[in-house]
């Protein structure tokens, strides 16, 4: 809301007041902003190029864009892909053309623009009308056009550490110009520790928490109880179907594959705590059972399907505990990707070999005509053979005999499976040798 008398904002959020005015005030991102680092050199030199800032919320993407413009005496224009369209892009380009100096156009949430909207920037980046600075929380290689990516340099921003967040809290409490130092508030150490944990790497969030807490302080003191009340409804960062979502499910899967039940349980709980649908996790856990355990321990698949069923029947929290049981079992089970590898190789052959005929002896003959033309002739019924195995029989199309996809590993039940297959293949070899001699 505007003040009618001064035409200035009557209220300025603490996070906005604390926005750094120079690079030295920026907390975090030292991998980009240390004196010898790439982005710092760009800012100090004023020689700008179009760029993308990719990182989680609250890591300073907007702040850096403003600093870049200010340090280069450039006009700073900002649009949000959430609220803007091609018309807004055209208006920004027109403003850039009318300005006599350099223009930095900051596009927040740029991944929300579709292909045609992203393409609208290209000619103006190329002819120097503007310096494009995009911000995204999503992986640009998936969400942005190759044409736009090829004209920009991507800088990856990182979540702030707890020590960096603690530095921000101290600045907010003690700085009289940018913070709320005039209130002379104190915060207990346990309260500070909880606060930075709840902020989860987000600078904007921790400063907003401080601002809320400043209204709750008793006799100038902010204690653990007050912080607990403020942060109790917060959630860990978890963007459903975004980068963080896929990074965490990847971490869970790799922890299972790496036989680390503790790490696997941690990532499971991180996803549940962040609001992930437990049924999605249950489905992925079933996949893990087949991909990474397979026949080394066939019970794994059954346990995972049972856990899925338990959640569908009972819901939370009983169902989540069943999924946790399945995850721990998978992590501890013998590992084999033999089924997964065999399936991929067989699928590749199925696609590449085309419509090869089924061997005539394997064709079914439900009609008299089919019998007359030889369908099913010479088929050997395995149950009538010694040990229920037709040694020397070929079940592949012609030309694919002796193809092997499945190679059991020397772990778990697959040790026994490997021994059995080796025996059967030796019988096949002897039968083939006998047929050749005849």
Secondary structure, DSSP 8 states (H G I E B T S, - for coil): -B-TTT-SBS---HHHHTS-SSGGG--S-HHHHSTTSHHHHHHHH-----EEEE--TTSSHHHHHHHHHHHTT-EEEEEETTT--HHHHHHHHHHHHHSSS-EEEEEETGGGS-HHHHHHHHHHHHTTS-EEEEEESS-HHHHS-HHHHHTSEEEE-----HHHHHHHHHHHHH-SSSSSGGG--EE-HHHHHHHHHHHTT-HHHHHHHHHHHHTT-BTTEE-HHHHHHHHTT------TTSHHHHHHHHHHHHHHHTT-HHHHHHHHHHHHHTT--HHHHHHHHHHHIIIIIGGG-THHHHHHHHHHHHHHHH-TTHHHHHHHHHHHHHHHS----HHHHHHHHHHHHHHHS-S----GGGS---SHHHHHTTTTTT---GGGSGGG--TT---S-TT-TT-------SSTTHHHHHHHHHHHHHHHHHHHHHHHH-
